[in-house]
Amino acid sequence: MSTQLLTFIFVGLTFVLYIGIAIWSRAGTTKEFYVAGGGVHPVVNGMATAADWMSAASFISMAGIIAFSGYDGSVYLMGWTGGYVLLALLLAPYLRKFGQFTVPDFIGERYYSKTARLVAVVCLIFISFTYIAGQMRGVGIVFSRFLEVDINTGVLIGMGIVFFYAVMGGMKGITYTQVAQYCVLMFAYLVPAVFISILITGNPIPQLGLGSLVNDGSGLSVLQKLDNTLIDLGFNAYTQGQKSTVDVFAITMALMVGTAGLPHVIVRFFTVPKVSDARKSAGYALLFIALLYTTAPSVAAFARLNFIETIHETEYREAPGWFKTWEDVGLYAWTDKNQDGKVQYAPGAPFVGTPNFTDARGVQGERLVTNELTSNDNEVYIDRDSMVLANPEIAALPGWVIALVAAGAVAAALSTAAGLLLVISTAVSHDLMKKTLMPQITDKQELRFARMAATVAILIAGWFGINPPGFVAQVVAFAFGLAAASLFPAIFMGIFFKRMNREGAIAGMVSGFLFAFSYIVFFKFISPELNTAEHWLFGISPEGIGAIGMLVNFIAATVVACFTASTPQAVCNMIDDIRIPAARDIAVD
Amino acid sequence: MSKSEDNYHHEGGNLPEHNEGGTQEPSVKHEVIDAYWKANIRLLVILLTVWAIVSFGCSILFVDALNQINFFGFPLGFWFAQQGSILCFVILIFVYSKLIGRIEDRFHLDDKDHEKKGGEQ
């Protein structure tokens, strides 16, 4: 059977599974729609959280980024896992005790203010849409490469599937679908990693394989060999970083804090029965996530090594089929600078910008580009997002493994997209309609609003997927900066500082958000040519600015809180109540 | 361990056993919550220090020094950045979950069977 047919079968089977689960777990009440009825077992919730969390960026982009940036890629590994420590220790148990449906719910009640709730809703919608655009793009890439449909058609198919189970099942449908998706994506990630680890080192555990000797008799470990190979080609060593220490520090911090402040992750902890379950659930979630995140660096290093060994100094005519397939999709390009018919791989971009293909073919049969060439020796353009998907082909693994990876990537993108759509629709139906604009609506009407909001959100997300503003992981990185600068400090101070009042929290959220937002927009959209270390504030890139935004938030909030009326007694009582797991007589439920 | 906890046991022993949903006077005293909260903060500070050391310390600030050490085929700093820190994060959450559970038991503030707590002592 051809790989393409296998891919159709695998992806099709998983879709049938997801839809089956959605029908079985249809939501009937708002409580089921928002928090799956609040009775999800901590391990199940942990697994669902892991799937919710591991997006197209984790599955498709992360290993690719690490492969091409080596040590510097660690910021994503640590940032996207370390945040769970903050979440489990500082936020999740207290928010579960608080016991409502949404993050704006907490901010609105804790800061006794509809304005604070609305500011939180705006931050949440911004963050979630930035994040979701990356997911839809990821779905598009998988469909275009493996099912050979247009990227836009791929996005539309993905939208259709998510629409079906997110709109019908709400949180209940999403939770159980995500458990299935976790299994699919984890299996799909591990199988090629194990195979490749055995091929390169003989060690079946990829995590250990990364430190093992390469079985080519050289006596070098994988990392040593990779370092040597890269240095020979003029690159920097894989295990050494390029980014400045302050930037690595700031990006890691922004990603960690942002992770803890992402609404679609936080709401997952509203679904477990008890406070202690929220903590355990965060532990299980991170355990399930760590399985993929500790495999990713191995996948990255193996992929880079394999890539160089198969491509560098190879005649283009003899280059393996996968190179040409990815070239046809438009994610690879080769331009024969020295006219020797061989592929040379060297540091630097082969030409300016992303490839601008013409319809013509060159003397070797390669796709010609119209981009202005650079003066370095590099002839290869590689879109980093392709690395994980191409990896099994590069290692010449059988077709079913490739099909499996495609199904896994779709699972990763869909599970995250669904979780995000849910928070957006909840923010609109619950926080905006029920709690602010139309408090008299019934449960049924609220549910209808939730479904309508989800539908609109999917359409907007699809538009973003078709007209994406950048690389999958890059787009996602912005969501973290914004979450770190706005929501995390507001929630954290709400639990840990009784003195923090309405005025302080609003001032903090607004200033943190605006600061991070304008910094990112300035360097990424208004003046991208200035986006270099010497123009950055304290040498911190737009990816890491969330760390400073968080400080801006804390400072603005503290200063304003010092000069305004203190928190009312009733709210102080509520804080006492959420701080302890046991119920008091004035229970919140 | 500390004075505040002794204080709690004294107070806790006299918890009134009333359950009228609407009363303004909570059944758990403020002093108990404050003592529990102090113990919780102490634990949080310790665990978050470990969190910061493995991530920002071993993996970022001191990465070059640690890279001189070979750890099962990895430069140690690089290993911390790409695998070690993640393992520590997982362990930290489970350790917190375990230890805070013990503290809650000691203060009788856990979330199981809380209705009976007042009468137990």
HADDOCK unambig.tbl for C-alpha pairs under 7 A between the chains (distance, minus, plus):
assign (segid A and resid 71 and name CA) (segid B and resid 78 and name CA) 6.72 0.50 0.50
assign (segid A and resid 74 and name CA) (segid B and resid 81 and name CA) 5.62 0.50 0.50
assign (segid A and resid 74 and name CA) (segid B and resid 82 and name CA) 5.58 0.50 0.50
assign (segid A and resid 77 and name CA) (segid B and resid 82 and name CA) 6.38 0.50 0.50
assign (segid A and resid 78 and name CA) (segid B and resid 55 and name CA) 6.95 0.50 0.50
assign (segid A and resid 78 and name CA) (segid B and resid 81 and name CA) 6.86 0.50 0.50
assign (segid A and resid 78 and name CA) (segid B and resid 85 and name CA) 6.86 0.50 0.50
assign (segid A and resid 78 and name CA) (segid B and resid 86 and name CA) 6.48 0.50 0.50
assign (segid A and resid 81 and name CA) (segid B and resid 86 and name CA) 6.40 0.50 0.50
assign (segid A and resid 82 and name CA) (segid B and resid 89 and name CA) 6.14 0.50 0.50
assign (segid A and resid 85 and name CA) (segid B and resid 89 and name CA) 6.15 0.50 0.50
assign (segid A and resid 85 and name CA) (segid B and resid 93 and name CA) 6.03 0.50 0.50
assign (segid A and resid 88 and name CA) (segid B and resid 93 and name CA) 6.51 0.50 0.50
assign (segid A and resid 89 and name CA) (segid B and resid 44 and name CA) 6.93 0.50 0.50
assign (segid A and resid 211 and name CA) (segid B and resid 72 and name CA) 6.04 0.50 0.50
assign (segid A and resid 211 and name CA) (segid B and resid 73 and name CA) 4.29 0.50 0.50
assign (segid A and resid 211 and name CA) (segid B and resid 74 and name CA) 5.31 0.50 0.50
assign (segid A and resid 212 and name CA) (segid B and resid 73 and name CA) 6.05 0.50 0.50
assign (segid A and resid 221 and name CA) (segid B and resid 73 and name CA) 6.22 0.50 0.50
assign (segid A and resid 239 and name CA) (segid B and resid 78 and name CA) 6.34 0.50 0.50
assign (segid A and resid 245 and name CA) (segid B and resid 60 and name CA) 6.81 0.50 0.50
assign (segid A and resid 249 and name CA) (segid B and resid 56 and name CA) 6.74 0.50 0.50
assign (segid A and resid 249 and name CA) (segid B and resid 60 and name CA) 6.74 0.50 0.50
assign (segid A and resid 274 and name CA) (segid B and resid 111 and name CA) 6.88 0.50 0.50
assign (segid A and resid 275 and name CA) (segid B and resid 111 and name CA) 6.86 0.50 0.50
assign (segid A and resid 279 and name CA) (segid B and resid 97 and name CA) 5.84 0.50 0.50
assign (segid A and resid 280 and name CA) (segid B and resid 94 and name CA) 6.81 0.50 0.50
assign (segid A and resid 280 and name CA) (segid B and resid 97 and name CA) 6.23 0.50 0.50
assign (segid A and resid 283 and name CA) (segid B and resid 90 and name CA) 6.13 0.50 0.50
assign (segid A and resid 283 and name CA) (segid B and resid 93 and name CA) 5.28 0.50 0.50
assign (segid A and resid 283 and name CA) (segid B and resid 94 and name CA) 5.70 0.50 0.50
assign (segid A and resid 286 and name CA) (segid B and resid 90 and name CA) 5.97 0.50 0.50
assign (segid A and resid 287 and name CA) (segid B and resid 90 and name CA) 5.87 0.50 0.50
assign (segid A and resid 290 and name CA) (segid B and resid 86 and name CA) 6.52 0.50 0.50
assign (segid A and resid 294 and name CA) (segid B and resid 82 and name CA) 6.96 0.50 0.50
assign (segid A and resid 294 and name CA) (segid B and resid 83 and name CA) 5.46 0.50 0.50
assign (segid A and resid 297 and name CA) (segid B and resid 82 and name CA) 6.47 0.50 0.50
assign (segid A and resid 576 and name CA) (segid B and resid 33 and name CA) 6.86 0.50 0.50
assign (segid A and resid 580 and name CA) (segid B and resid 33 and name CA) 6.97 0.50 0.50
assign (segid A and resid 580 and name CA) (segid B and resid 109 and name CA) 6.37 0.50 0.50
assign (segid A and resid 581 and name CA) (segid B and resid 109 and name CA) 6.11 0.50 0.50
assign (segid A and resid 581 and name CA) (segid B and resid 110 and name CA) 5.53 0.50 0.50
assign (segid A and resid 581 and name CA) (segid B and resid 111 and name CA) 5.17 0.50 0.50
assign (segid A and resid 582 and name CA) (segid B and resid 109 and name CA) 4.81 0.50 0.50
assign (segid A and resid 582 and name CA) (segid B and resid 110 and name CA) 5.12 0.50 0.50
assign (segid A and resid 582 and name CA) (segid B and resid 111 and name CA) 4.46 0.50 0.50
assign (segid A and resid 582 and name CA) (segid B and resid 114 and name CA) 5.98 0.50 0.50
assign (segid A and resid 583 and name CA) (segid B and resid 114 and name CA) 6.49 0.50 0.50
assign (segid A and resid 584 and name CA) (segid B and resid 26 and name CA) 5.94 0.50 0.50
assign (segid A and resid 584 and name CA) (segid B and resid 27 and name CA) 5.87 0.50 0.50
assign (segid A and resid 584 and name CA) (segid B and resid 28 and name CA) 6.29 0.50 0.50
assign (segid A and resid 585 and name CA) (segid B and resid 19 and name CA) 6.10 0.50 0.50
assign (segid A and resid 585 and name CA) (segid B and resid 21 and name CA) 5.74 0.50 0.50
assign (segid A and resid 585 and name CA) (segid B and resid 26 and name CA) 5.42 0.50 0.50
assign (segid A and resid 585 and name CA) (segid B and resid 27 and name CA) 5.88 0.50 0.50
assign (segid A and resid 586 and name CA) (segid B and resid 21 and name CA) 6.14 0.50 0.50
assign (segid A and resid 586 and name CA) (segid B and resid 22 and name CA) 6.47 0.50 0.50
assign (segid A and resid 586 and name CA) (segid B and resid 23 and name CA) 6.77 0.50 0.50
assign (segid A and resid 586 and name CA) (segid B and resid 24 and name CA) 6.90 0.50 0.50
assign (segid A and resid 586 and name CA) (segid B and resid 26 and name CA) 6.25 0.50 0.50
